[in-house]
């Protein structure tokens, strides 16, 4: 599988570290133990279109959101996630 880093360009997936499911949200801090246990230990195994977090650990270190098909591994889109996204937008200008 190859990922197209918005900063470094097209790279092999071995340069990236999988960080997890981008569609999950944390329970509130005052949630009960059962909610936290579910959040930490239970994972879905989706088929088809799915969003994930990846870090370009072998390159620019940017955290990316990758949308891909989990059946075919076809990458549908990649974009920068978090504070680095704002930096990239500022550098692009108005």
SVG drawing of the C-alpha trace seen along z (x, -y; Angstrom):
<svg xmlns="http://www.w3.org/2000/svg" viewBox="-21 -36 33 43">
<polyline fill="none" stroke="black" stroke-width="0.4" points="0.0,0.0 1.2,-3.5 0.1,-6.8 0.4,-10.2 1.7,-12.5 0.6,-16.1 4.0,-17.3 6.5,-14.6 4.6,-13.1 3.9,-9.4 5.5,-7.0 5.4,-3.3 3.2,-2.5 6.2,-1.2 7.2,-4.8 3.9,-5.3 2.6,-4.3 -1.0,-3.4 -2.5,-5.4 -6.1,-4.1 -9.7,-4.6 -10.5,-8.3 -14.2,-7.8 -14.0,-7.0 -14.8,-9.6 -13.8,-9.4 -16.4,-9.1 -16.7,-12.1 -14.2,-12.1 -16.9,-11.4 -18.2,-8.3 -18.5,-5.1 -15.9,-2.2 -18.1,-0.2 -18.0,-3.0 -14.2,-3.4 -13.7,0.3 -15.7,0.4 -13.8,-2.5 -10.4,-1.1 -10.9,2.6 -13.7,3.0 -12.9,2.3 -15.0,2.5 -13.7,4.3 -15.3,2.4 -15.5,3.5 -15.4,0.9 -14.8,-2.9 -13.1,-3.8 -11.1,-6.7 -7.9,-6.1 -5.1,-8.2 -1.6,-7.5 1.7,-9.3 4.5,-9.8 7.0,-8.5 9.7,-7.8 9.4,-11.3 7.9,-14.7 6.1,-13.2 2.8,-14.8 -0.4,-13.1 -2.7,-12.3 -6.3,-11.2 -6.5,-8.5 -9.7,-7.4 -9.4,-4.0 -11.3,-0.9 -10.5,1.8 -11.4,4.6 -9.2,3.5 -6.8,1.2 -7.4,-1.4 -6.6,-4.9 -9.4,-7.3 -8.0,-10.5 -5.3,-11.7 -5.1,-15.0 -3.2,-16.6 -4.8,-16.3 -4.5,-18.7 -2.4,-21.8 -0.1,-21.1 -3.2,-21.5 -3.5,-25.1 0.2,-25.7 -0.1,-24.4 -3.1,-26.6 -1.3,-29.7 1.7,-29.0 -0.5,-28.7 -1.7,-32.3 -5.2,-33.7"/>
</svg>
